[in-house]
Amino acid sequence: MPELLRVGPYRFHFHSREHWPPHVHVEAGARKAVVWLSPTAVDRNRGYTGRQLKEIHNLVRMHRRHFLRRWYDFFRP
């Protein structure tokens, strides 16, 4: 489970056996979300408030290029 970034309580990662389209998982304690990378959009949310989701979405947009580069490097055939 490659970790991409830690910011505050949030841990951004993807799983080694992922599916398309490119996305990241975001965890903080028992809270979890999945955010698509292109275009950036929250796909699933379990436990985050609207304010937290906005913060997560902004962080994903800010680090999107890094996340996509890591995704394609990891899943390159």
Summary of the structure (lengths in Angstrom):
residues: 77
radius of gyration: 11.5
end to end distance: 17.9
largest distance: 37.6
contacts: 203
relative contact order: 0.22
helix: 34%
strand: 38%
